[in-house]
Amino acid sequence: MHESPAASLPPTDAAAPSVRDPAAPLPLTPHEPMIVLGSRCLRQEFNALVARQPQRDETPSTKDVHQMRIATRRLRVALRLFGHMLPPRQAKQLEHELRWLARALGGVRDLDVHTESFHDYLEALPPEQGQQFGDYELHLRRTRTAARQELAAVFGSERYAQFTAMFADVLDGAPSAAAVRRWRSFRISDGAAEFLKRSRKRVFRLGRRIGTDAGPRDLHRLRIRAKRLRYELEFFLEVYPDLAQAAAATKAIQDLLGTYQDSCMATERLADYTRALRRLRQKGVAPQPALGQWVTRQAQQGQVARLAFPLEWERFVHELKNASLDGR
């Protein structure tokens, strides 16, 4: 395989690794090889990732972290769909490295979401009540600063440089003429029928198990499956625009479950902080009763999302059952 022009560049320089899109790519049709769509999706998501990566010695912004996390998630889903069309060794290694990168981005993004929710809550309080959260605000600021410094180190690491160089090298010029010949009998219509129906079945199966006693873990698992299905639907939108409504319904159920998950994570984070304060009482650190009010608020938001789930699920099932996923 020839060397990608991006392979020799450090990922944090201005000229970040990326893969060139073919000049004026033609619209795809259902009868073309699936590998053509797969290569295009992988290329688009990879370029979305490196376009947002921080420059050397730069701390990533909240928006950049969010967009890189989305691109990383979409790349992981794309590899699940199209990875068997890539060289096996490289596909397996890329999946491993994306999992590593997703963990690094996820921790920072979760902190950002928590902080935004906290600031929204503070703005709604009278100033005298908001002052009671000063210690927790300082704690959050320090925690976020440390997490962002760690993330900046990830993007400045040799491991990340090798990952982006490998990905660029795999995608540069893809799909090759030989790969297209090898996969020409597996058309986009075949992929849509196989992949989308399978993913829908998995989401339906998980959702049917969700009862009133389902816990956060069950709902989180369903959210992950719904998110994968949404990205898969969006990958096929170029060829099947009619899938847009199904993708929107999948996003709606994903967002609702995300609200519930955020409230659970916030409650857990606050509980950890409160336990730490209890351990420090003997050192003269006073408890912060105001935190209990926010814990209650987070629990209420989660409960509202939980109660809205059955109706939103019915809408989702109705929309996905009516969606044509047979690749025609």
N, C-alpha and C positions, 0 to 999 in steps of 0.2 A: 504493500500500500504506500502510495506516495506521501511525502510529508506535507501536512497542512501548513499553510502560511502562518496560522495562529499558534502552531506548536512551540515556536521559539520565543513567544512573547509572554512576559509575566502578566498574570491576570489583573493586576491592579494598576497597570499602566493605562494611559489614555486609549491606546489602540488595543482594546480588550479582544480576546479570542471571539470570533463569531464565524458563522458559516454563510457563504454567499448564497442567496436565493437565485435560482436560474432566472435569466433575463426574461421578463414578461411571461411567467408561467401560464400555461393554458388552463382553462377551467377543466376540472376533472369530471368524468362521467362514471356511472355505476359499473360500466363494463371494463374499465381500466384495471390493471393489476393493483392489488391492495398495497403492495410495497411502495408504490408511488405516493399514495396518500400518507402512508406511514412515515416515509422519509420527509415529506413536507411538514407534517405535524411535529416531528422531532426537531427539525431545523427551526421552526417558528418558536417553539418553547425554549430551546437552547439559546437562541438569540435574545429572547425576552429576559432570560436569566442574566446573561452577561451584560446586557444593556443597562441593568440596574446595579451591578456589583460596584462596590466602592472603589475609588481610586486609591493609589498607594498612600498609606498613612491617613486615610480618611475614615471617619466613623459613619457607618451607614445610617441614613435617615429613616424615620418611621415609615414613610411611604415606600422607600426602597426595600426595606425589610419585608413589608407586606407583599409587594409585587414579586420579589425574589422567592418568597415562600410559595406563592401561587404558582409561579413558573416551575419550581421544584416539584410541587405536587403533580402538576400536569405532566411533567416529564416522566415521573414515576408511573403514572397511569399509561402514558404513551408507550413506555418500555414494556409494560405488561401486555399491551395489545400487539406491539410490533417488534418486540425484542427478539422473537424467534426468527425474524427475517434478517437479523444482524449477525455478525460473527459471534458464536456462543461465548467465547472467553471474554471478549470485550463487553458484550451485553451484560453478563453476570457481574463484571467488575464495575461497570457504570451504575448498575442497580445498587450495588453495595455502597458506592461513593455518594449516590443521591440520598440514600438513607442516612448516611452520616451528615450530609449537608442539611437535610430536612430537620434533623434533631437540633442542630446548631441554630437554625433560623426559627424553629418553633418555640424554643425557650424565650427568645427575645421578643417575638411577636406576641406571645401570650402575656408577657409583662406589659407590652405596649397597650394591648386591649384592656388589661386590668387597670392600668394607669388612666387611660381615657375614661373608663367608667367611673373611676374614683373622682376625677376632676369634674365630671358631669354632676356627680352627687354633691360635691363641695359647692359648686355654683348655685345649687338649689337651696343651700342652707343659709340661714342668717350668719353674718360675719362672726358673731360671738361663738356660734357653734362650730363653725369651720375651723376656728383657731385650735380647737381641741384635737384636731387631726394633724397638727404640725409634726409630731414625732413620726407618725406613720408616713407622711409625705416625704420627710427626709430619708426614711428607711427605703422607700420606693425609689427615690432619686439615686441613692447610692447603689441599690441593687441593679437598676437599669444601666447605670454607668459602667459597672463592672461587667455586666452581660454584654454590652455593646463593645467593650474593649476586647472581650474574648472572641466575639464574632468577627471583629476587624482582624484579629490574629488568624482566624480561620481563612479569611479571604486573602491574607498575605502569606499563607503557608505554601510550602512546596507541594504538599498534597493536593491543594486546590488547583495549583498551576498544572499539575500533571493530569488531574481530572478534566479540566477544560480543554487541555491540549488533546487528550485522548478522544473526548467527545467530538471536538472539531475535526479531528482526523477521520473518525468513523463516518461523519456526516458529509465531509467535503466530497462533492461529486456524486453523492448518493441520490438515487439508487444507480448502481452501475448497470451497464447493458447486460452483463452476465446475470446479475441479481434479478433484473426484470424478466429475463428469459426463464430463470429458475422458478419464479413465482407468478408467471403470467396467467396460469390457470386459476389462481386464487384471486378473484376479482373483488373490487370494492363492495359490490352487492353481496358477495359471499361473506365478506367480513362483517358487514352491517347485520346480516341475518344471524350470523353465529355469535358475535361478540355482544351485540345489544340485547338480544333475547336472553342470553345467558346472564348478563348483569341484571337485567330487569327481574328475572326469576329469583336471583339471590336477594335482591332488595325486598321483593314481595315476601319471600320466605321469612326473612328477618322481621319485617314489619308485622306480619301476622302473629308473631310471638309476643309482640309488645302488648302487655296488659296494664292494668292500673297499678300493679305492684312491680313493674319493671324498674330497675335501678339505673343510675347514671351510666354504668358500664354497657348495659344493653342498648341504651339510646345512643351512646357514643359509637358503638359498633355499627348501628344502623346509619348514623350520620356519615361515617367513613364510606360505607357502601354506596349511599346515595350520592356522595360527592364524586366517587369514581364513575358512577353511571352518568352523572351530569357532564363530566369532562368527556367521556366517550361519545355522548350524544353531540356535544359541541364539536368534536373532531370530525364528525360526519356531516356537519351542517353545510359545508361547502358543496357537497354532492346532493344532500337531501335537506333543503331549506325548510321543508314542512316539519322537521323535527324540532324547530325552535320552540314551539309551545310545550312540548314534552320536556325540553331542557329547562324552560322557565319554571315548570311545575316541580321539577327535581330540585332546582335551586331554592324554591320556596320551602320545601320540606327540610332541605339542608340548612337553610338559614334559621329556621325555627329551632331545629335541634342544636344549632350552634349557639343560639341565645341561652338555651337550657344548659349546655355544656359550659359556657362562660360563667354562668351564675354558680355552677357547682365548683369550678376551679377557683373563683373568687372567694367563695365560702371556705374552701380548703386552705387557700393562701392566708386568709385572715385568721383561721384557726391556728395555723402554724405560728403566725406572728404573736397571737395571744398566748400560746403556750410558751413561747420564748420570753415574753414579758413576765409570766408567772415565775419562770426560773430566775429572772433578774430582780424580783421583788426584794430578795434578801440583800441586794446591793443598792437598794434605795430607789429603784425605778418604780414609779407609780403606775397602777393599771390605767387603762384608757376606756372608760365605760362607753364613750361615744362610738367606739368600734362595734359594739353590739348592735347599735342602730343600723349600721351599714350591713352587718351580717344578716339582719332581719330583712332589710331591703333587697339584698341579693337573693335570699331565699324566696321572697315574694315574686320577684321577676322570673325566677326559675319555675315557680309553681304556675304562673300565668302561661308560660310557654308550654309547660307540661299539659295543662288543661286544654290548650288549643290544638294539641297534637292529633286527637282522633278526627276532628273535622278536616284538618289540613291533610291528613293521611288519606281520607276518603277522596278528596279532590285529586291528590297525586295519583292514586290508583286508577281513578276514572280517566285521567288524562293519559296515563301510560298505557292503559288497556286499549285506548282508542288510537294510539300512535301506531303507525305502520313501521314495523321493525323488520320486515321480511326482505329488505334490500331491493324491492322492486322500484 
